[in-house]
């Protein structure tokens, strides 16, 4: 299996030794993403609804993993990761 790193200018820049996502050509695995506005790299203002971008999924609700932490970086209220098939 060959994995390809993916970095999109439409997503927040990565801080740290990881990729925004990796793909084997069919499956895509994303890193946990904070609700950062890619243009400003600032946390999207508001609560969980504004930070989660649920409208992007339409009727296809994703499975989720939930991890309890004392706090997320930069005061975020949510961090999202995903696995998708292309």
PDB file of N, CA, C and O in Angstrom:
ATOM      1  N   UNK A   1       0.847  -1.171   0.000  1.00  0.00           N
ATOM      2  CA  UNK A   1       0.000   0.000   0.000  1.00  0.00           C
ATOM      3  C   UNK A   1       0.891   1.233   0.000  1.00  0.00           C
ATOM      4  O   UNK A   1       1.845   1.323   0.773  1.00  0.00           O
ATOM      5  N   UNK A   2       0.572   2.176  -0.870  1.00  0.00           N
ATOM      6  CA  UNK A   2       1.293   3.439  -0.938  1.00  0.00           C
ATOM      7  C   UNK A   2       0.413   4.533  -0.368  1.00  0.00           C
ATOM      8  O   UNK A   2      -0.709   4.730  -0.833  1.00  0.00           O
ATOM      9  N   UNK A   3       0.905   5.244   0.631  1.00  0.00           N
ATOM     10  CA  UNK A   3       0.153   6.342   1.223  1.00  0.00           C
ATOM     11  C   UNK A   3       0.651   7.665   0.651  1.00  0.00           C
ATOM     12  O   UNK A   3       1.853   7.882   0.500  1.00  0.00           O
ATOM     13  N   UNK A   4      -0.293   8.538   0.338  1.00  0.00           N
ATOM     14  CA  UNK A   4       0.019   9.852  -0.192  1.00  0.00           C
ATOM     15  C   UNK A   4      -0.473  10.906   0.779  1.00  0.00           C
ATOM     16  O   UNK A   4      -1.641  10.893   1.170  1.00  0.00           O
ATOM     17  N   UNK A   5       0.404  11.821   1.174  1.00  0.00           N
ATOM     18  CA  UNK A   5       0.008  12.923   2.050  1.00  0.00           C
ATOM     19  C   UNK A   5      -0.783  13.941   1.247  1.00  0.00           C
ATOM     20  O   UNK A   5      -0.475  14.203   0.084  1.00  0.00           O
ATOM     21  N   UNK A   6      -1.796  14.508   1.867  1.00  0.00           N
ATOM     22  CA  UNK A   6      -2.635  15.508   1.235  1.00  0.00           C
ATOM     23  C   UNK A   6      -2.628  16.773   2.074  1.00  0.00           C
ATOM     24  O   UNK A   6      -2.802  16.720   3.292  1.00  0.00           O
ATOM     25  N   UNK A   7      -2.429  17.896   1.429  1.00  0.00           N
ATOM     26  CA  UNK A   7      -2.524  19.192   2.085  1.00  0.00           C
ATOM     27  C   UNK A   7      -3.309  20.113   1.179  1.00  0.00           C
ATOM     28  O   UNK A   7      -2.957  20.286   0.012  1.00  0.00           O
ATOM     29  N   UNK A   8      -4.370  20.708   1.702  1.00  0.00           N
ATOM     30  CA  UNK A   8      -5.236  21.575   0.915  1.00  0.00           C
ATOM     31  C   UNK A   8      -5.153  23.012   1.421  1.00  0.00           C
ATOM     32  O   UNK A   8      -5.135  23.240   2.630  1.00  0.00           O
ATOM     33  N   UNK A   9      -5.103  23.977   0.513  1.00  0.00           N
ATOM     34  CA  UNK A   9      -5.139  25.376   0.939  1.00  0.00           C
ATOM     35  C   UNK A   9      -6.514  25.782   1.463  1.00  0.00           C
ATOM     36  O   UNK A   9      -6.666  26.867   2.024  1.00  0.00           O
ATOM     37  N   UNK A  10      -7.524  24.912   1.283  1.00  0.00           N
ATOM     38  CA  UNK A  10      -8.880  25.184   1.756  1.00  0.00           C
ATOM     39  C   UNK A  10      -9.106  24.683   3.179  1.00  0.00           C
ATOM     40  O   UNK A  10     -10.209  24.799   3.713  1.00  0.00           O
ATOM     41  N   UNK A  11      -8.073  24.134   3.784  1.00  0.00           N
ATOM     42  CA  UNK A  11      -8.143  23.646   5.166  1.00  0.00           C
ATOM     43  C   UNK A  11      -7.074  24.372   5.977  1.00  0.00           C
ATOM     44  O   UNK A  11      -6.111  24.891   5.414  1.00  0.00           O
ATOM     45  N   UNK A  12      -7.244  24.408   7.299  1.00  0.00           N
ATOM     46  CA  UNK A  12      -6.229  25.065   8.126  1.00  0.00           C
ATOM     47  C   UNK A  12      -4.858  24.410   7.963  1.00  0.00           C
ATOM     48  O   UNK A  12      -4.759  23.195   7.794  1.00  0.00           O
ATOM     49  N   UNK A  13      -3.798  25.228   8.015  1.00  0.00           N
ATOM     50  CA  UNK A  13      -2.435  24.713   7.948  1.00  0.00           C
ATOM     51  C   UNK A  13      -2.174  23.798   9.136  1.00  0.00           C
ATOM     52  O   UNK A  13      -2.772  23.957  10.200  1.00  0.00           O
ATOM     53  N   UNK A  14      -1.291  22.857   8.947  1.00  0.00           N
ATOM     54  CA  UNK A  14      -0.932  21.890   9.983  1.00  0.00           C
ATOM     55  C   UNK A  14       0.219  22.438  10.818  1.00  0.00           C
ATOM     56  O   UNK A  14       1.199  22.953  10.280  1.00  0.00           O
ATOM     57  N   UNK A  15       0.093  22.324  12.122  1.00  0.00           N
ATOM     58  CA  UNK A  15       1.190  22.654  13.040  1.00  0.00           C
ATOM     59  C   UNK A  15       1.621  21.357  13.694  1.00  0.00           C
ATOM     60  O   UNK A  15       0.886  20.801  14.511  1.00  0.00           O
ATOM     61  N   UNK A  16       2.783  20.874  13.352  1.00  0.00           N
ATOM     62  CA  UNK A  16       3.262  19.632  13.932  1.00  0.00           C
ATOM     63  C   UNK A  16       3.691  18.653  12.861  1.00  0.00           C
ATOM     64  O   UNK A  16       3.570  18.930  11.667  1.00  0.00           O
ATOM     65  N   UNK A  17       4.193  17.505  13.292  1.00  0.00           N
ATOM     66  CA  UNK A  17       4.752  16.514  12.358  1.00  0.00           C
ATOM     67  C   UNK A  17       3.696  15.551  11.806  1.00  0.00           C
ATOM     68  O   UNK A  17       3.808  14.338  11.981  1.00  0.00           O
ATOM     69  N   UNK A  18       2.676  16.092  11.144  1.00  0.00           N
ATOM     70  CA  UNK A  18       1.648  15.236  10.555  1.00  0.00           C
ATOM     71  C   UNK A  18       1.058  15.927   9.336  1.00  0.00           C
ATOM     72  O   UNK A  18       1.317  17.107   9.102  1.00  0.00           O
ATOM     73  N   UNK A  19       0.262  15.191   8.556  1.00  0.00           N
ATOM     74  CA  UNK A  19      -0.391  15.721   7.366  1.00  0.00           C
ATOM     75  C   UNK A  19      -1.839  16.043   7.684  1.00  0.00           C
ATOM     76  O   UNK A  19      -2.394  15.529   8.655  1.00  0.00           O
ATOM     77  N   UNK A  20      -2.456  16.892   6.868  1.00  0.00           N
ATOM     78  CA  UNK A  20      -3.893  17.125   7.005  1.00  0.00           C
ATOM     79  C   UNK A  20      -4.643  15.820   6.769  1.00  0.00           C
ATOM     80  O   UNK A  20      -5.645  15.541   7.427  1.00  0.00           O
ATOM     81  N   UNK A  21      -4.152  15.029   5.832  1.00  0.00           N
ATOM     82  CA  UNK A  21      -4.778  13.744   5.518  1.00  0.00           C
ATOM     83  C   UNK A  21      -3.780  12.874   4.774  1.00  0.00           C
ATOM     84  O   UNK A  21      -2.819  13.378   4.193  1.00  0.00           O
ATOM     85  N   UNK A  22      -4.010  11.563   4.795  1.00  0.00           N
ATOM     86  CA  UNK A  22      -3.262  10.626   3.962  1.00  0.00           C
ATOM     87  C   UNK A  22      -4.265   9.736   3.246  1.00  0.00           C
ATOM     88  O   UNK A  22      -5.361   9.477   3.741  1.00  0.00           O
ATOM     89  N   UNK A  23      -3.858   9.271   2.059  1.00  0.00           N
ATOM     90  CA  UNK A  23      -4.746   8.466   1.230  1.00  0.00           C
ATOM     91  C   UNK A  23      -3.966   7.311   0.630  1.00  0.00           C
ATOM     92  O   UNK A  23      -2.771   7.426   0.362  1.00  0.00           O
ATOM     93  N   UNK A  24      -4.659   6.190   0.421  1.00  0.00           N
ATOM     94  CA  UNK A  24      -4.049   5.080  -0.303  1.00  0.00           C
ATOM     95  C   UNK A  24      -4.619   5.004  -1.716  1.00  0.00           C
ATOM     96  O   UNK A  24      -4.448   3.997  -2.404  1.00  0.00           O
ATOM     97  N   UNK A  25      -5.291   6.056  -2.145  1.00  0.00           N
ATOM     98  CA  UNK A  25      -5.911   6.086  -3.468  1.00  0.00           C
ATOM     99  C   UNK A  25      -7.402   5.842  -3.406  1.00  0.00           C
ATOM    100  O   UNK A  25      -8.128   6.259  -4.309  1.00  0.00           O
ATOM    101  N   UNK A  26      -7.880   5.179  -2.367  1.00  0.00           N
ATOM    102  CA  UNK A  26      -9.307   4.909  -2.216  1.00  0.00           C
ATOM    103  C   UNK A  26      -9.822   5.407  -0.867  1.00  0.00           C
ATOM    104  O   UNK A  26     -10.873   6.044  -0.800  1.00  0.00           O
ATOM    105  N   UNK A  27      -9.090   5.121   0.199  1.00  0.00           N
ATOM    106  CA  UNK A  27      -9.464   5.592   1.529  1.00  0.00           C
ATOM    107  C   UNK A  27      -8.682   6.839   1.892  1.00  0.00           C
ATOM    108  O   UNK A  27      -7.499   6.960   1.571  1.00  0.00           O
ATOM    109  N   UNK A  28      -9.348   7.762   2.561  1.00  0.00           N
ATOM    110  CA  UNK A  28      -8.726   8.992   3.039  1.00  0.00           C
ATOM    111  C   UNK A  28      -8.878   9.044   4.550  1.00  0.00           C
ATOM    112  O   UNK A  28      -9.980   8.879   5.072  1.00  0.00           O
ATOM    113  N   UNK A  29      -7.779   9.273   5.252  1.00  0.00           N
ATOM    114  CA  UNK A  29      -7.771   9.385   6.703  1.00  0.00           C
ATOM    115  C   UNK A  29      -7.342  10.796   7.055  1.00  0.00           C
ATOM    116  O   UNK A  29      -6.257  11.226   6.665  1.00  0.00           O
ATOM    117  N   UNK A  30      -8.177  11.528   7.789  1.00  0.00           N
ATOM    118  CA  UNK A  30      -7.812  12.888   8.154  1.00  0.00           C
ATOM    119  C   UNK A  30      -7.242  12.941   9.558  1.00  0.00           C
ATOM    120  O   UNK A  30      -7.538  12.092  10.398  1.00  0.00           O
ATOM    121  N   UNK A  31      -6.428  13.942   9.795  1.00  0.00           N
ATOM    122  CA  UNK A  31      -5.974  14.241  11.150  1.00  0.00           C
ATOM    123  C   UNK A  31      -7.105  14.982  11.855  1.00  0.00           C
ATOM    124  O   UNK A  31      -7.989  15.537  11.203  1.00  0.00           O
ATOM    125  N   UNK A  32      -7.078  14.990  13.163  1.00  0.00           N
ATOM    126  CA  UNK A  32      -8.056  15.787  13.901  1.00  0.00           C
ATOM    127  C   UNK A  32      -7.923  17.246  13.512  1.00  0.00           C
ATOM    128  O   UNK A  32      -6.817  17.787  13.508  1.00  0.00           O
ATOM    129  N   UNK A  33      -9.019  17.882  13.190  1.00  0.00           N
ATOM    130  CA  UNK A  33      -9.000  19.274  12.745  1.00  0.00           C
ATOM    131  C   UNK A  33      -9.716  20.166  13.747  1.00  0.00           C
ATOM    132  O   UNK A  33     -10.860  19.906  14.122  1.00  0.00           O
ATOM    133  N   UNK A  34      -9.038  21.209  14.172  1.00  0.00           N
ATOM    134  CA  UNK A  34      -9.675  22.222  15.002  1.00  0.00           C
ATOM    135  C   UNK A  34     -10.510  23.122  14.103  1.00  0.00           C
ATOM    136  O   UNK A  34     -10.263  23.177  12.898  1.00  0.00           O
ATOM    137  N   UNK A  35     -11.481  23.822  14.649  1.00  0.00           N
ATOM    138  CA  UNK A  35     -12.323  24.707  13.829  1.00  0.00           C
ATOM    139  C   UNK A  35     -11.637  26.030  13.526  1.00  0.00           C
ATOM    140  O   UNK A  35     -12.064  27.087  13.989  1.00  0.00           O
ATOM    141  N   UNK A  36     -10.563  25.954  12.738  1.00  0.00           N
ATOM    142  CA  UNK A  36      -9.828  27.158  12.362  1.00  0.00           C
ATOM    143  C   UNK A  36     -10.292  27.644  11.002  1.00  0.00           C
ATOM    144  O   UNK A  36     -10.505  26.841  10.095  1.00  0.00           O
ATOM    145  N   UNK A  37     -10.449  28.939  10.853  1.00  0.00           N
ATOM    146  CA  UNK A  37     -10.735  29.539   9.564  1.00  0.00           C
ATOM    147  C   UNK A  37      -9.424  29.512   8.770  1.00  0.00           C
ATOM    148  O   UNK A  37      -8.447  30.123   9.204  1.00  0.00           O
ATOM    149  N   UNK A  38      -9.370  28.824   7.620  1.00  0.00           N
ATOM    150  CA  UNK A  38      -8.110  28.716   6.876  1.00  0.00           C
ATOM    151  C   UNK A  38      -7.514  30.063   6.471  1.00  0.00           C
ATOM    152  O   UNK A  38      -6.294  30.182   6.350  1.00  0.00           O
ATOM    153  N   UNK A  39      -8.347  31.072   6.261  1.00  0.00           N
ATOM    154  CA  UNK A  39      -7.843  32.379   5.827  1.00  0.00           C
ATOM    155  C   UNK A  39      -7.144  33.128   6.959  1.00  0.00           C
ATOM    156  O   UNK A  39      -6.141  33.805   6.730  1.00  0.00           O
ATOM    157  N   UNK A  40      -7.668  33.011   8.174  1.00  0.00           N
ATOM    158  CA  UNK A  40      -7.121  33.778   9.296  1.00  0.00           C
ATOM    159  C   UNK A  40      -6.365  32.921  10.305  1.00  0.00           C
ATOM    160  O   UNK A  40      -5.607  33.445  11.122  1.00  0.00           O
ATOM    161  N   UNK A  41      -6.568  31.615  10.253  1.00  0.00           N
ATOM    162  CA  UNK A  41      -6.004  30.664  11.221  1.00  0.00           C
ATOM    163  C   UNK A  41      -6.467  30.970  12.651  1.00  0.00           C
ATOM    164  O   UNK A  41      -5.775  30.643  13.615  1.00  0.00           O
ATOM    165  N   UNK A  42      -7.636  31.597  12.779  1.00  0.00           N
ATOM    166  CA  UNK A  42      -8.251  31.867  14.077  1.00  0.00           C
ATOM    167  C   UNK A  42      -9.417  30.907  14.273  1.00  0.00           C
ATOM    168  O   UNK A  42     -10.030  30.455  13.306  1.00  0.00           O
ATOM    169  N   UNK A  43      -9.722  30.595  15.548  1.00  0.00           N
ATOM    170  CA  UNK A  43     -10.866  29.751  15.873  1.00  0.00           C
ATOM    171  C   UNK A  43     -12.143  30.423  15.360  1.00  0.00           C
ATOM    172  O   UNK A  43     -12.327  31.626  15.546  1.00  0.00           O
ATOM    173  N   UNK A  44     -13.017  29.658  14.720  1.00  0.00           N
ATOM    174  CA  UNK A  44     -14.298  30.168  14.265  1.00  0.00           C
ATOM    175  C   UNK A  44     -15.088  30.590  15.508  1.00  0.00           C
ATOM    176  O   UNK A  44     -15.233  29.791  16.434  1.00  0.00           O
ATOM    177  N   UNK A  45     -15.600  31.820  15.550  1.00  0.00           N
ATOM    178  CA  UNK A  45     -16.329  32.258  16.738  1.00  0.00           C
ATOM    179  C   UNK A  45     -17.655  31.527  16.880  1.00  0.00           C
ATOM    180  O   UNK A  45     -18.225  31.039  15.904  1.00  0.00           O
ATOM    181  N   UNK A  46     -18.131  31.464  18.116  1.00  0.00           N
ATOM    182  CA  UNK A  46     -19.417  30.847  18.387  1.00  0.00           C
ATOM    183  C   UNK A  46     -19.267  29.569  19.167  1.00  0.00           C
ATOM    184  O   UNK A  46     -18.213  29.287  19.737  1.00  0.00           O
ATOM    185  N   UNK A  47     -20.322  28.806  19.187  1.00  0.00           N
ATOM    186  CA  UNK A  47     -20.353  27.567  19.940  1.00  0.00           C
ATOM    187  C   UNK A  47     -20.118  26.349  19.073  1.00  0.00           C
ATOM    188  O   UNK A  47     -19.559  26.444  17.980  1.00  0.00           O
ATOM    189  N   UNK A  48     -20.551  25.205  19.572  1.00  0.00           N
ATOM    190  CA  UNK A  48     -20.328  23.930  18.899  1.00  0.00           C
ATOM    191  C   UNK A  48     -20.962  23.907  17.510  1.00  0.00           C
ATOM    192  O   UNK A  48     -20.384  23.332  16.588  1.00  0.00           O
ATOM    193  N   UNK A  49     -22.140  24.517  17.336  1.00  0.00           N
ATOM    194  CA  UNK A  49     -22.814  24.503  16.033  1.00  0.00           C
ATOM    195  C   UNK A  49     -21.978  25.222  14.977  1.00  0.00           C
ATOM    196  O   UNK A  49     -21.803  24.705  13.874  1.00  0.00           O
ATOM    197  N   UNK A  50     -21.469  26.388  15.294  1.00  0.00           N
ATOM    198  CA  UNK A  50     -20.675  27.150  14.338  1.00  0.00           C
ATOM    199  C   UNK A  50     -19.326  26.482  14.065  1.00  0.00           C
ATOM    200  O   UNK A  50     -18.799  26.591  12.957  1.00  0.00           O
ATOM    201  N   UNK A  51     -18.766  25.796  15.056  1.00  0.00           N
ATOM    202  CA  UNK A  51     -17.450  25.204  14.909  1.00  0.00           C
ATOM    203  C   UNK A  51     -17.463  23.822  14.260  1.00  0.00           C
ATOM    204  O   UNK A  51     -16.416  23.364  13.802  1.00  0.00           O
ATOM    205  N   UNK A  52     -18.597  23.148  14.203  1.00  0.00           N
ATOM    206  CA  UNK A  52     -18.641  21.771  13.697  1.00  0.00           C
ATOM    207  C   UNK A  52     -18.953  21.668  12.203  1.00  0.00           C
ATOM    208  O   UNK A  52     -18.667  20.615  11.633  1.00  0.00           O
ATOM    209  N   UNK A  53     -19.506  22.654  11.529  1.00  0.00           N
ATOM    210  CA  UNK A  53     -19.819  22.636  10.077  1.00  0.00           C
ATOM    211  C   UNK A  53     -20.638  21.424   9.669  1.00  0.00           C
ATOM    212  O   UNK A  53     -20.325  20.766   8.677  1.00  0.00           O
ATOM    213  N   UNK A  54     -21.676  21.129  10.421  1.00  0.00           N
ATOM    214  CA  UNK A  54     -22.509  19.950  10.166  1.00  0.00           C
ATOM    215  C   UNK A  54     -23.190  19.994   8.797  1.00  0.00           C
ATOM    216  O   UNK A  54     -23.480  18.942   8.228  1.00  0.00           O
ATOM    217  N   UNK A  55     -23.450  21.183   8.259  1.00  0.00           N
ATOM    218  CA  UNK A  55     -24.150  21.258   6.971  1.00  0.00           C
ATOM    219  C   UNK A  55     -23.353  20.615   5.843  1.00  0.00           C
ATOM    220  O   UNK A  55     -23.936  20.245   4.824  1.00  0.00           O
ATOM    221  N   UNK A  56     -22.055  20.473   5.991  1.00  0.00           N
ATOM    222  CA  UNK A  56     -21.239  19.852   4.948  1.00  0.00           C
ATOM    223  C   UNK A  56     -21.570  18.374   4.762  1.00  0.00           C
ATOM    224  O   UNK A  56     -21.327  17.815   3.693  1.00  0.00           O
ATOM    225  N   UNK A  57     -22.123  17.738   5.795  1.00  0.00           N
ATOM    226  CA  UNK A  57     -22.424  16.314   5.711  1.00  0.00           C
ATOM    227  C   UNK A  57     -23.821  16.035   5.173  1.00  0.00           C
ATOM    228  O   UNK A  57     -24.096  14.902   4.776  1.00  0.00           O
ATOM    229  N   UNK A  58     -24.712  17.019   5.143  1.00  0.00           N
ATOM    230  CA  UNK A  58     -26.075  16.788   4.678  1.00  0.00           C
ATOM    231  C   UNK A  58     -26.735  15.684   5.496  1.00  0.00           C
ATOM    232  O   UNK A  58     -26.688  15.701   6.726  1.00  0.00           O
ATOM    233  N   UNK A  59     -27.347  14.728   4.811  1.00  0.00           N
ATOM    234  CA  UNK A  59     -28.014  13.617   5.500  1.00  0.00           C
ATOM    235  C   UNK A  59     -27.059  12.500   5.890  1.00  0.00           C
ATOM    236  O   UNK A  59     -27.462  11.558   6.572  1.00  0.00           O
ATOM    237  N   UNK A  60     -25.791  12.587   5.470  1.00  0.00           N
ATOM    238  CA  UNK A  60     -24.807  11.553   5.764  1.00  0.00           C
ATOM    239  C   UNK A  60     -24.075  11.917   7.046  1.00  0.00           C
ATOM    240  O   UNK A  60     -23.060  12.614   7.016  1.00  0.00           O
ATOM    241  N   UNK A  61     -24.588  11.449   8.151  1.00  0.00           N
ATOM    242  CA  UNK A  61     -23.980  11.757   9.443  1.00  0.00           C
ATOM    243  C   UNK A  61     -22.810  10.818   9.690  1.00  0.00           C
ATOM    244  O   UNK A  61     -22.967   9.601   9.601  1.00  0.00           O
ATOM    245  N   UNK A  62     -21.637  11.368  10.000  1.00  0.00           N
ATOM    246  CA  UNK A  62     -20.453  10.535  10.194  1.00  0.00           C
ATOM    247  C   UNK A  62     -20.455   9.836  11.540  1.00  0.00           C
ATOM    248  O   UNK A  62     -21.098  10.287  12.489  1.00  0.00           O
ATOM    249  N   UNK A  63     -19.727   8.728  11.612  1.00  0.00           N
ATOM    250  CA  UNK A  63     -19.434   8.127  12.911  1.00  0.00           C
ATOM    251  C   UNK A  63     -18.496   9.099  13.620  1.00  0.00           C
ATOM    252  O   UNK A  63     -17.863   9.936  12.977  1.00  0.00           O
ATOM    253  N   UNK A  64     -18.410   8.989  14.917  1.00  0.00           N
ATOM    254  CA  UNK A  64     -17.519   9.912  15.603  1.00  0.00           C
ATOM    255  C   UNK A  64     -16.748   9.202  16.691  1.00  0.00           C
ATOM    256  O   UNK A  64     -17.181   8.187  17.238  1.00  0.00           O
ATOM    257  N   UNK A  65     -15.609   9.758  16.984  1.00  0.00           N
ATOM    258  CA  UNK A  65     -14.848   9.314  18.142  1.00  0.00           C
ATOM    259  C   UNK A  65     -14.823  10.488  19.102  1.00  0.00           C
ATOM    260  O   UNK A  65     -14.653  11.635  18.688  1.00  0.00           O
ATOM    261  N   UNK A  66     -14.989  10.205  20.368  1.00  0.00           N
ATOM    262  CA  UNK A  66     -15.014  11.261  21.376  1.00  0.00           C
ATOM    263  C   UNK A  66     -13.957  10.966  22.416  1.00  0.00           C
ATOM    264  O   UNK A  66     -13.905   9.872  22.977  1.00  0.00           O
ATOM    265  N   UNK A  67     -13.121  11.947  22.666  1.00  0.00           N
ATOM    266  CA  UNK A  67     -12.068  11.810  23.657  1.00  0.00           C
ATOM    267  C   UNK A  67     -12.206  12.973  24.627  1.00  0.00           C
ATOM    268  O   UNK A  67     -12.244  14.133  24.218  1.00  0.00           O
ATOM    269  N   UNK A  68     -12.279  12.659  25.897  1.00  0.00           N
ATOM    270  CA  UNK A  68     -12.370  13.717  26.900  1.00  0.00           C
ATOM    271  C   UNK A  68     -10.976  14.259  27.198  1.00  0.00           C
ATOM    272  O   UNK A  68     -10.037  13.501  27.439  1.00  0.00           O
ATOM    273  N   UNK A  69     -10.862  15.577  27.178  1.00  0.00           N
ATOM    274  CA  UNK A  69      -9.611  16.240  27.519  1.00  0.00           C
ATOM    275  C   UNK A  69      -9.936  17.439  28.398  1.00  0.00           C
ATOM    276  O   UNK A  69     -11.073  17.909  28.425  1.00  0.00           O
ATOM    277  N   UNK A  70      -8.948  17.921  29.107  1.00  0.00           N
ATOM    278  CA  UNK A  70      -9.156  19.101  29.940  1.00  0.00           C
ATOM    279  C   UNK A  70      -9.477  20.319  29.076  1.00  0.00           C
ATOM    280  O   UNK A  70     -10.305  21.151  29.447  1.00  0.00           O
ATOM    281  N   UNK A  71      -8.815  20.416  27.919  1.00  0.00           N
ATOM    282  CA  UNK A  71      -9.057  21.530  27.009  1.00  0.00           C
ATOM    283  C   UNK A  71      -8.435  21.222  25.660  1.00  0.00           C
ATOM    284  O   UNK A  71      -7.424  20.525  25.578  1.00  0.00           O
ATOM    285  N   UNK A  72      -9.041  21.744  24.605  1.00  0.00           N
ATOM    286  CA  UNK A  72      -8.473  21.635  23.262  1.00  0.00           C
ATOM    287  C   UNK A  72      -7.578  22.843  23.015  1.00  0.00           C
ATOM    288  O   UNK A  72      -7.734  23.875  23.667  1.00  0.00           O
ATOM    289  N   UNK A  73      -6.647  22.722  22.085  1.00  0.00           N
ATOM    290  CA  UNK A  73      -5.780  23.854  21.779  1.00  0.00           C
ATOM    291  C   UNK A  73      -6.569  25.091  21.365  1.00  0.00           C
ATOM    292  O   UNK A  73      -7.602  24.988  20.703  1.00  0.00           O
ATOM    293  N   UNK A  74      -6.079  26.240  21.755  1.00  0.00           N
ATOM    294  CA  UNK A  74      -6.604  27.549  21.355  1.00  0.00           C
ATOM    295  C   UNK A  74      -8.051  27.770  21.758  1.00  0.00           C
ATOM    296  O   UNK A  74      -8.724  28.620  21.175  1.00  0.00           O
ATOM    297  N   UNK A  75      -8.546  27.027  22.739  1.00  0.00           N
ATOM    298  CA  UNK A  75      -9.911  27.230  23.227  1.00  0.00           C
ATOM    299  C   UNK A  75     -10.994  26.665  22.340  1.00  0.00           C
ATOM    300  O   UNK A  75     -12.163  27.014  22.507  1.00  0.00           O
ATOM    301  N   UNK A  76     -10.644  25.795  21.394  1.00  0.00           N
ATOM    302  CA  UNK A  76     -11.647  25.199  20.499  1.00  0.00           C
ATOM    303  C   UNK A  76     -12.643  24.379  21.308  1.00  0.00           C
ATOM    304  O   UNK A  76     -12.301  23.840  22.361  1.00  0.00           O
ATOM    305  N   UNK A  77     -13.867  24.285  20.819  1.00  0.00           N
ATOM    306  CA  UNK A  77     -14.902  23.480  21.464  1.00  0.00           C
ATOM    307  C   UNK A  77     -15.047  22.106  20.819  1.00  0.00           C
ATOM    308  O   UNK A  77     -15.730  21.234  21.356  1.00  0.00           O
ATOM    309  N   UNK A  78     -14.397  21.910  19.656  1.00  0.00           N
ATOM    310  CA  UNK A  78     -14.538  20.653  18.931  1.00  0.00           C
ATOM    311  C   UNK A  78     -13.274  20.398  18.119  1.00  0.00           C
ATOM    312  O   UNK A  78     -12.617  21.337  17.671  1.00  0.00           O
ATOM    313  N   UNK A  79     -12.933  19.112  17.930  1.00  0.00           N
ATOM    314  CA  UNK A  79     -11.888  18.680  17.004  1.00  0.00           C
ATOM    315  C   UNK A  79     -12.462  17.486  16.266  1.00  0.00           C
ATOM    316  O   UNK A  79     -13.005  16.575  16.892  1.00  0.00           O
ATOM    317  N   UNK A  80     -12.353  17.476  14.954  1.00  0.00           N
ATOM    318  CA  UNK A  80     -12.981  16.444  14.138  1.00  0.00           C
ATOM    319  C   UNK A  80     -11.941  15.707  13.323  1.00  0.00           C
ATOM    320  O   UNK A  80     -11.053  16.318  12.729  1.00  0.00           O
ATOM    321  N   UNK A  81     -12.059  14.352  13.299  1.00  0.00           N
ATOM    322  CA  UNK A  81     -11.258  13.559  12.383  1.00  0.00           C
ATOM    323  C   UNK A  81     -12.216  12.727  11.551  1.00  0.00           C
ATOM    324  O   UNK A  81     -13.392  12.605  11.895  1.00  0.00           O
ATOM    325  N   UNK A  82     -11.726  12.155  10.461  1.00  0.00           N
ATOM    326  CA  UNK A  82     -12.610  11.408   9.557  1.00  0.00           C
ATOM    327  C   UNK A  82     -11.843  10.361   8.774  1.00  0.00           C
ATOM    328  O   UNK A  82     -10.629  10.458   8.590  1.00  0.00           O
ATOM    329  N   UNK A  83     -12.581   9.352   8.315  1.00  0.00           N
ATOM    330  CA  UNK A  83     -12.105   8.369   7.352  1.00  0.00           C
ATOM    331  C   UNK A  83     -13.142   8.383   6.234  1.00  0.00           C
ATOM    332  O   UNK A  83     -14.339   8.263   6.497  1.00  0.00           O
ATOM    333  N   UNK A  84     -12.689   8.529   4.979  1.00  0.00           N
ATOM    334  CA  UNK A  84     -13.618   8.610   3.853  1.00  0.00           C
ATOM    335  C   UNK A  84     -13.142   7.689   2.745  1.00  0.00           C
ATOM    336  O   UNK A  84     -11.965   7.336   2.676  1.00  0.00           O
ATOM    337  N   UNK A  85     -14.066   7.305   1.882  1.00  0.00           N
ATOM    338  CA  UNK A  85     -13.731   6.529   0.698  1.00  0.00           C
ATOM    339  C   UNK A  85     -13.965   7.430  -0.518  1.00  0.00           C
ATOM    340  O   UNK A  85     -14.965   8.144  -0.592  1.00  0.00           O
ATOM    341  N   UNK A  86     -13.024   7.385  -1.470  1.00  0.00           N
ATOM    342  CA  UNK A  86     -13.143   8.249  -2.644  1.00  0.00           C
ATOM    343  C   UNK A  86     -13.761   7.511  -3.802  1.00  0.00           C
ATOM    344  O   UNK A  86     -13.938   8.085  -4.877  1.00  0.00           O
TER     345      UNK A  86
END
